[in-house]
Amino acid sequence: MLPNNQIRGSTTRIVSQSVVPRDITEQFTQAASKLKTGQLVKDECFTLFEAVGALEIMDSKMDSGYLGPEEKGQGLEDDYDVMRDLAPEEVVWIMDELLCHEMAWHMGHPLSQTLFTSIYLDKLLWPTPQNYDDAHFGRGEYVNEKTLPELVHLVLRAYCLGLVKCCDLVHARVVSEFYYEEEDFSSQLYNRSLLSHLEHQPLLDLLSRAISWIDERDGLDATVKNAIKSRLKFRQDFFLALQQDVLIVQTRSVEKFESCLTILPALKESNQMSRPVPESFSWKIQRKLASTVPPRPMVRISLDDALAHLKRLFQDGINLNQILDYRGPTNLKVAVWTLLSQKPQPSVYIRSLVQTVTKNNTMVLGDTSVKNFLRDELAIMVLPLSILLDPSLEESEVPSDPRFQIAQLMDGFFRRFSQPFVDTIRSACLNRCRIRRTVCHTLVDWDNLQMEAEDLDEELRNLSEEPPLELPNGDTTYSYPLSSWAYHQKLIQFRLILQLGFELSIYAPEELAGMYWYLSHICSTHLGHIDRIRTFILSAAQRSRLSMTKRGLLRKTFQLFDRLTMQIVAVDAFAISLHALYVLLARHKTLPTAAAPHAYSNDRLRYELRMKPFLNITLPELVPYEEYHREATLQGDSDEVVMERATKAIGEARKAWETTLANGPFDDWNGDKVNAPAVEEDWKKDAKDTMRACIGASIAIETVKKEIRSGTQPLNLRVSIPEAGSKGRWHDWWAVPQVSQTQPNAKA
């Protein structure tokens, strides 16, 4: 037998007339059932050539030109006449169907399965029109404009062109920012143009003409007349809202979004009188598109789903206006994260728009440079009293002057760190899975940035002649403010990776105890780091005479530390309580586990997998597996000690979350109160959901405690862990188990 890399001679297969085919499905299924998960059976002689040859030729899924028996005589193209007159009710239906396909595209489906299945749009867009006069339904044939029905060739045409231009604006915004093809958005245009080369004003004039024509039709039924007019007005306002784009930073106008919202109920009500024209849409058009895949089924969504998506888009566009007033880096991070963490997540267009307004060119929110943005963060976090941010340093022009050298080093720091810092905020605009994946990658970058900042701190310390801080044991140390700030940012990302892991259901039930312990470990590390920063700032304040301005900034810094400390304490205490609860459930073998044993994993391998994002990080150091296993399982602690630990921690968590909720989401930056009621409402809802999870955890702990103290073995408990996003899961970051007692013989 020849090896696979040698050329085979051609062979002729001769089938004897005595060969009788038989069905081997049952035998094959039985043989396959004996294979273990992950086991692969491969015939070395079955090469790629044989694999390709095994594809079924003339299968409609593989051959876009193949016509099945039911399609014989129909041809490859549709014979629908786009030049024919339509009843007003049919025009309403086509407009609504186009709107549904448009929203399906917004949701991530390809144009080939949505809008490009419309025969009317196909006639408008191919061949590519050079101007609006060229964009009409009678492409390639002589038409007498005076004899054309205006309801179709003025009203419906204006609506279609408006829709195409709306799609062009959405497409341009999304593809200019970070997004993920076929996860968030399908940007493929299939060699079609969305008329991006055509001006906007002629389109608005065309829509106005169509609205005026409808107004002048006295013989038209009032209900139908209002239905068509409301759709034209909606398309006009939607286009104007999208046309505003990043200019919303200057205009702060949400008038068009609000106008679109008010029209949506009329669209829903008037849809009842529409008359379907399903033949005006066809999947056969896909055969003419420049695509590398065979035709796929047309995607259809209901009008209710389309309008719900639109309503959410417009409301998010209105709420976006509330984050545009700059009130400091901390408040911006809270506002962006809160707005984009809603369930379901805002549409990809809104997320792309937030990316743009957060940083456009070198400006944050249109009026703050990224340098000043980072400067504000350092001033409030680690350098409220430091000479390193003194504006007078930039006035020095003598290279040998330490002030000149400090200014040069700080300028290099701003250039190096501004973009990564802004990107930590912009990453919230990705979908939830990609946020975690992105942060896992940027964590390594921030580890390198921290080392760079540490080298820079040493140079600045010598130039600024910073005095050392004497420790109780007699040693001395320095503040290292820039690397301390970078470490603070890195610890935030540590917690985000872990908490998104719970939201995305990455961890198995038997891993939850260990991962909540690790979250608590990171929180403890972060609290110690904030205390270190606070200590150095207090030491500097005691050595200096402070002006009123410095005193005010110092007060704001300590207020920020108190706020951060309370939030981290709340997370830490809740993580400790859930860790102890899951330890108890695991000890008494009441956790829901997979039916099949883990044939290819063990605790050590699972730990290495979960710690993979942190393997190359220098600080905080990775916890050795032996220590992790000892702490995660609370070895040496009795059930009574673990129960007391859970009870005490959940009580502290509830108090801490109540304080966090009372503090509110925003800092009082420069004395200006943040006016963002929608963002504040969402933030409070999230905090209240966490408090509900705390209450649920308290109930679960008490139930387990009662059953353990009863002395029953095994425990008569039914335990379930609600999936993230389900009604039983009060908050996606807190996997609180639902625990209930069962009868001795009714244990699930």
N, C-alpha and C positions, 0 to 999 in steps of 0.2 A: 504494500500500500504506500502510495507516494505521500510525502509530507505536504502540509498546506501551502508552503511557499514555492512548490514546483508546479509547472504547467501540466494540466491534465489533457489528455487526448479526448476528443469528442466520442461519446458513447451513444448507442442507440438502444432505447428501452423497448423490448419486445414483450408485449403482454399476451400471454397464452389465453386461448379461448376457454381453457379449463379453469382459469383463475376466477374464484367467486369472492367478491368483496363482502366483508362483514363489519359490523359496528363494534369497535373496540372501546367505545366511550367508557363503559362501566369498568373494564379492566384497567384502563388508563387512569381513571379516577381513583381506583383502589390503590394502584401503585404510587400515585402522587401523594396520597394521604399518608403514606408511611415516611415521607421525607420530613426532616426537621426544618423548622423555620430558619431560613438563611442557607440551607443546603442547596447546592447547584449541581445539576446534571448536564454535562456538555459532551457532545459528540465532536471529537477533534476534526472529523472529516466534514462537518457541517459548517461551511465557510460563509463569508459575506455574499458570495455569488449565489449560493443556494438560498440564503435568507432573502435576498432581493427577488430571486426567482419564485419564492413562495408567495409573494404578494399577489393578490387576486387582480388580474388584469380586467379592465373594463368595469371595475367596481365604481359606482357613482361617487363614492367617498374619495377615490384616488384619481378619477379622470373627469375634469371639469367639462369636457365635451361629450361625455357619454349620455345618451338618452335611454332611459329605462323603457320597458314595455308600455307603461302607462303614459309615457311622454311621446310616443311615436306619433309623428305627424304634427307635433306642436312647434318644432323648430327650436333653435337656440335662443331666440329673442322673443319678446312679448309683442303682441299686436295691439296693445292698448293705444288708443288715439288720444294724445294729450291736447289735440286741437279742438276736441268736441266741447260743446257747451255742458255746463254742470248746473245742477239745481243748487240753490243757496245752502240747503241742508247738507249736500255732498261736499261743498267747499268747507263747511264747518268741520265735517268729519276728517277731511284730509289735513286741515290745519292742526287738529288735535292729534292725529296720528303722527304727524311730523314732530309735534312737540314731545310726544312719548318717545319717539326714536331719538330725538335730541337729548333728552334726559338719560336715556339708556347709554348714549355715548358719554355723557358726563359721568356716569357711574362706572365707566371703564370698558364698555363693550366696543369692538371695532366699528368704524364707519361702514365697512363692507356689510355688516350684519344689521345696521341700523339705518342711518340717513341715506346711505348710498343704495338702498333698496327701493327708493322712491323714483319712479319713472319721470316724474316732473323735475326733480332735482337733476337727474341724469341728463335730461334734455337741456337744462340751463347751463350745466357745467362742462359738457363735452360736445365739441372741442372747446377749449378754454376761451371764453369771451374776452374781447379786448376792451369793451366798455359796456355800460349798462344797456345801451340800445341793442347791442349784439347779444345780450343775455335774455333770450325769450324762448318760448316752448317750441316754436316752429323752426328749429335749427335745420339748415340744409335744404329747405324747400321755400318756394315763393309763397308769401302770405300777403294778403291785402288787409292792412291794419284796420281799415274802416269796417270790415265785415267780421272782425274777431269779436267774440263775446267778451266784454270788458270784465265781467265777474271773474273770469278765469285769467285773462291776459293782462289785466291791470291789478285786480285785488289779490288773487292767489299768487300771481307772479311777484308782486311787491312783498307779500308775506314770505315767500320762499327766498327771495334775495335777502330780506332782512334776517332770516334764520341763518343763511349761509354766512353773512357778515358777523353775526353773533358768534357762530362757531369759529370763525377766523380769529376774533379777538380772544376767545377762550384758549384756542390752540396756541396762539402767539404767547400768551402769558404763561401757560403751563410749561411749554417746551423751553422757555427761557430760564426756568428754575429747576431745582432738583426734584425729580419724580422717578417712578419706576414703571417702565413699560409693562403693560398687561397686569400690573398689580394695582396701580393707581389710575392709569390713563393709557389709552391707545392712540398714539399720535400719527400712525400711518395714514397717509392721504391717498395711496394707491394711484399715484400719477394724476390726481385731480387737484384742481386749484380751488381754494376757498375765497377767491376773489380779493386776496390781500392787496393786489395792485390797484384796486379801484377806490376812489375817494369816498368819504363817508357822507358828505352833504347831499350829493345826488340821490343817495338811497333814502335819506330822511325826507327829501322832497317827494320821492316816489311814494313813500308810505303816507305822507300827508295828502297827496292826490287821491290815493285809494280811499282814505278816510272821508275825504270830501265827496268822492263819487258815491260812497255808501250813504252819506247824509242826504244826498240829492235824490235818492231813489224812493219817492213817495209811495210807489205801488208795492214796495217790498214789505212783507209781513214784519211788524215791529219787533217781534221776538227774534226772528232770524236776523234782522237788520242790526239789532243791538249785539247779538252773538258775534257776528262778523266784525263789527266795529270794535268790540272789546278785545278781540284777538289781534287786530291791527294795532290798536293802542298799546296793548301789552307788548307786542313785538317792538314797537317804537321805543317804549320806555326801557325795555330790557336792553336794547341796543345802546341807548344813551347811558344806562348804568354801567354797562361793560366798557363803553368808550371812555368813561371817566378813568378807569384803571388806577394807576398810581397817582393820578392827579387828586385823588381823594385826600392825600396828605395835605394839599394846599386848600382845596375847596371845602373839605369836611362836609360835603353835601351827601345826604342819604335820601334825598327827595325821590329819586327815581326808583330806588329799592322799595321805598315805602309805597310809591304809586303802584308798582308791580304787585306788592302784597295785597293791596285793596282790590285788584282786578281778579285775583285767583278764584274767589268764590263765584264770580260771574261766569268764569270759564267752566267750572264744575257744573253749575246749574244748567247752563245752556247746552251742554254736551248731550243731554237727553233727547234733544230734538234733531240731532244729526242723523244723516243717512249714510251707511257704510259704502265705500267704494274700494273694496279690498284688492281689486285687480290693478289699482294704481301703484301698488307696491309689489315687487317681485325679487326673489333671490337670484333669478337668472342674470341680473345685471352684474353679479359678482364675476361672471365669466369674462366680462370685458375689462375688469379692473386689473391693474398691475399688481398681482399678488402671487406669492410663492406657495400658497396653500389652496387646496380645493375648496369649492363653495361650501359654506357652512350655513346652518339654519338661521333664518331671520330671528332676531331677538325682539320680543314683544314684552312691553310692560304695560300695566293698566294706567289709565289717566289719573286715578287716585294716587298711585305711587309716584307718577311724574310730578303731579302738583305738590305732593308732600316733599319731594326732593327740592323743588323750586322754592317752596315756602321756607325750608331750612336754609337754602342758599341765600335768599334775600335777607332773612333774619340775621344770619352770620355776617352778611355784608353791612348791615346796620350796626351790629355789635362791634365790628371791626373798627368803626369810628371811635370807639371808646378807649382804644389802646394807643391812639395817635398822639395824645398829649404826653410829652416826656416828663416823667416824674421820678427819674432815677433808674439805674440798672435793675435794682431788686424788684421794683414795681413792674417794670417791663417784662421781666422773666415770669413773674407770677401771672400777669395778664395774658401773655402769649400762651403759656402752658395751660392755663385754665380754659381759654377759648378753644384750643385745639385738642383738649382732652375730653370733650363732650362725647356722649354716646348717643347715636353713632357719630363718628368723627366727621367734621365739616368736609365739604366737597373738595376735590383736588384743586379746583379753581380758587377757592377761598384760601386754601393752604399755600398755594403758589403766590397769591397776592400778599399774604402775610409775610412770606419770605422776602418779597420785593420791598415792601414798606419798612420791614425791620432793618434791612440794609440795602440801599440803592446807591451804587457807585461807592462813595466813601462816607455816606451820610446814614445815620440811624434816625428813622422816623422823619426824614426829610430836612431836619434842622440841627442835628447834633452830629458832629464828626465822630468817627469811630475812635479817634484818639481821645477826645474829651469824654466819650462814653466809658472807655476803660479807665481814664483818669478819675472819673466820678466813682467808679467801683473801688479803686484802690484807696481813694480818699476816705470813703466811708467804712472800708473793711480793715485795712492794715496800716494806712499812713495818714491818720487824721492830724497828726502833729509833726510830721516829718518834713525836713527841708527838701526831700527828694522831689516833691510836687510843687515847690515854691515857684511861681511864674517868673520871679525876678532872675532865676538862674539862666533863662534864655537871653537875658540882656547882656550877659558877659560874652566878650568877643576875643579874649586872650586865651589861646590854647593851653597855656601853662596854668591857668587859674583852675583850681579844683571845681569851682562852680560851673565853668564851661565844660569840664570833663563829665561832671554829673549830668548836666543837661544832655550831652551827647549820648551817654549810656542810657539814660531814660528814654530818649527819643528812639534809640534802637530797640529798646524793650517794647515801646508802644507799637512800632512797626511789626515786630515779630509776634506779639501776643494779641493784637486787636482782632485780627480775622478769626483765629481759633476761638476767642472768647465770644464773639458775635455768633459764630457757628454753633456754639452750645445752645443758644437760644433758637436759632433757625432750625436746628435738628428736630424740634418739636413739631415742625410742619410736615414731617414725613409720616407715613402710616405707622401704626404702633409696632409692628414687627421690625420695620426698618429703623425705627428709633433705637431699639435695643441693639440691633446689629451694628448700627453706625457708632453708637457710644462704645461698644466693645472695641472697635477699631481706634476711635479717637482717644480712648483711655491710654493706649500705648504712646500716642503722640503727646498727651499731657504729662506722662511720666518723663519723657525726654525734655519737655518744656520746663518741668520743675528742676531738672538738673541744670539746664541752661540758666534758669533764674537764680539758682544757688551760686553759680560761678559769678553772675552779675552782682549778687548781694555782697559777695566778698570784696569785689572791686569798689562798690559804693560805700561799704563800711569803712574802708581805708580812707576814701576821699572825704567822707562826711565826719570822720573821727567819732564814730558811734561808741559810747562807753559800754563796757560789757555789763551784763546782769549777773550778780553773784547768787549762786544757788545755796540752799540750806546746808548742803554737804561741803561747801567751800569751793566748788568748781565755778567756772564762769561760762557764760554762753552769750550769743548774740541773737538778735531778733529774726534775721533773714526774712524780711517782710515780703519780698516778691515771691520767693519760693514757698513761703507759708501760704500766700494767697493761691498759688498754683496748686498746692497740696489740698487746700480747701475745695477748689473746683474739682479736683480729682476724686475726693471723697464723696462729693455730691453725685458724681457719675457712678461710683461704686454702688451707692444705694439705689440709684435709678436702674442699673442693670439687674440688681437682685429683685427689686419690686416689680419691674416689668416682667420678670420671669414668672412671678405668681399670676400676673394679669394674663399672660399668654399661655398659661397652663403647661409650662415647660417641665415642671417638677412632678415626679410621681408621688403618690401619697406617702410612701416610706421615706421620701427625701425631704418632706416639709419640715420636720423637726430640725434637721441639720441646717437647712437654708434659712430658717427663721433665727437659729442661733447665730449663723454667720452675719445676718443682717444686724442683729444686736451687737455683735462684735465690731462691725464697721461703725455703728452709731457710737459706741463707747470710745472708739478711736477718734471719731470726729469731735465728740464733746471735749476730750482731752486736748485736741488741737485748738479748738476755740478758746479754751481756758489759757493755753499758752499765749495766743495772740493777745488776749485781754491783759495778761500779766505784763507783757512788754509795753503795751500802750499805757497802762497805769504807771509803770515805772518812768516812762518818758514824761507823763503829765506831772509827776511829783518833782521832776528835775527842772521843769520849765515854768516860766511866767506866762500864763495863758491870757490872750485877749478874749473879748466877748465872742468874737467870731469863732475862735478856736474852742472855747468852752461849749458853744452851741454845736459845733461839729462833733466834739468829743461825746456830748450827751446823745447825739443821734447814733454814734457808733455803738455805745453801750446799749441803747434801745434795740438796735439791730442784733447785737449779741444775745440779748435777753430773748428776743423773738426766735432767733435761730435755735438757741439752746432749748427753748420750750418745745419747738417743733420736733427736734431730734430726740428729746426725752420722751415725747409722746410716741414716736415710732419705736424707740428702744424698748419702752415698757410693754407695748403691745406685742412686739416680737418675742420678748422674754416669756410672756404669758402663753402665747401660742406654741412656743418651743416646748415649754413644760407640759402643756396639754397633750401635744402629739407624742411626747415621750411616754406619758402614761398610757395612751391608747396603743402605742407600739408594744410596750411591755406586756400588756394584757391581750395582745393579738386581736384587737378589735378594729384595726384599720382596714378599710376596703382595699384589697390588692388585686392585681391582675390574676385571672384564672390560671394562666400558664406560668410556671416558674421562669425566672430570668436565667436562661441557659447560657447567655454570653456576657453576663455582667455580675459584678459583686459590689460591695459598698466602696471599696477602694477605687475601682474603675469609675464608678459613678461620681465619686468625689473629684477625681482628676478631670472628668468631663465638665462638671459644673464650674470648676476653678480654671478652666482653660482660658477665659478672658483675662485672668489675673496672673497667669504664670510668669509673664515677662515684666511684671511691675515690681519696681524696687521697694517702694513704700506705698501702703503698708505691706509688710512682708507676708507672704503666703503662710497660712497656718499649716504646720505639718499634719499629715493625715492622722497620726496617732493622737495628737492633741485635739484635733477636730472631732475624732470619733469619741474620745473621752468626754469632751464637753457637750457634744450633740446628744449623747445618750445619757448624760448625767450619771456616769458610773460612780458607784459608791454612795449615791443619795437614795434614801428610802422613798417609798411612795408618799409617805407623809410629808417629807421634806419637799418633794417635787410639787405636791398639791399646795403646800403653803407658798411656795415660790410662785406658782401660777396665780393664786388668789391675790397675793400682795401686788404682783405686777399688773394685773388687770385693773385693780383699784387705782393704781398710780396712772395707768394709761387713760382711764376715763377722766380723771381730774386734769391731766395734761391736755387732753383733747378739748375739754371744756374751756380751759384757759386759751388755747390756740384759737378756738372759735370766737371767743370774746375779743381777742386781739385784732381779729379781722385780717384780710388778705394783704393790705397795703401799708407801707411805711409812710409816715408824714414827712415827705421830702421837701425841704426848704419851706416848710410851713404851708404848702399847698395841698389841700385834700384832693385825693384822686376821685374823680366823678365818673365811675364806671359801674352803674347799677347792675347791668346784665352780667358782667364778669364777676362782680361781687356775689351775685345770687348763685351763680354756678359754683363758685369757690365754697360758699357756705353749704351748698347742697352736698358737695364732696366731703366736707368736714363732718356734716351731720350723718352721712352714710357710714363714715368711719366710726362715729360714736354708736350708731346702731350695731355695727359689727362688734364693738366692744361689749355692748349689752348681750349680744348673742353669745360671745365668748364666755361671759360671766355665767350665763345659764348653762352652757356646756360644761364648764369647769365644776359647777355645783352638782350637776347630774353625775358626772364621773366620780366626784368626791364621795357623794352619797352611796353610790354603788360599791366603791372600793371599801368603804368603811363598814358596809353591811357584811363583808366577809364572803360573799358569794363567789365561787370559782367554778367555771369561768364567768366573767362578768356578763350579766344579761343586758347588753347594750346593743343598740342598732346605730351604726355610725355611717353617715354619708357626707361627702364633701361636694357641695354644689359647684358646678362649673362656672367659670368666669362669664359674666354677662347674663346668668340666669337669675330668676327672681329670688332664689334662696341665698344668693351671694350678695351680701349687703354692699360690699366694696371689692373691686377686682383685685386689689393689692393684699387683701386680708382673707385668706382661705379658712374661714371659721367653720369647723365641722358641726354638723347638726347631729346631736346626740340625744337619743331617747331610750328609755328603759323598755324592755320587752319581757314577756312572760318566759319562765324558764324553758319551756318546750317550744317557744315560738321565735327563737333567735334566728335572724335572717342570715 
